[in-house]
Amino acid sequence: MARFDVTDAEWDLIEPHLPVAATGPLPRRVRDQFNGILWRFRTGSGWRDAPERYGPWSTVYSRFNHWARTGVFQGLMDALIAEAAARGKVGLELVSVDSTIVRAHHESAGLAVAGETLDALEQALTEEKGAPLPNQPPVLRVIQRRPTRTRTAPIRHRTRTAPRSAGAAEPGRRSPGSAAPEVG
């Protein structure tokens, strides 16, 4: 048993709530696969990085995917909470919300407000506070500017230093439409 695998006492609580078909895997393999699923979510690693002691990674993933789709994990969680409540071991200290990471859209960094709207908001602030606007703390004006188009200089082609005479071909080169080089 690995360091963080479920103990025998924990497995005795979990095992009755996991579906095992008559022709399904042996109970020992189900426990290994369950431990493999827990290992994957505890470490944050990919499925392919699961240690061999839990079985082939594809089998562990397939077991997780099937159980997730059929609601086995939700049923297990409900059963374990009910068991803890029956033992009198349920409390609000079990509730935990991790708010260390909150992702926002890149456009949520600032509010772009039209000038007329901002002026109306400043007027409302002045009326509400009863003080003239210069005595109010400064209001940050955010203006969304449209990207300016930059003009690129036109590409100039090289000019020839010595113009060719019309109709004359260079020695050894064919004129368009001719079958052979011109003989001069």
DAWOBEL-V967353 format. One record per helix or strand. SS is the DSSP state (a for helix, b for strand). FROM is the first residue (numbers start at 1). LEN is the number of residues. If there is no record, write none. Layout:
# DAWOBEL-V967353
ss:from:len
SS:FROM:LEN
SS:FROM:LEN
This chain:
# DAWOBEL-V967353
ss:from:len
a:8:10
a:27:17
a:47:3
a:52:3
a:57:14
a:72:15
a:92:3
a:106:4
a:115:15
a:133:3
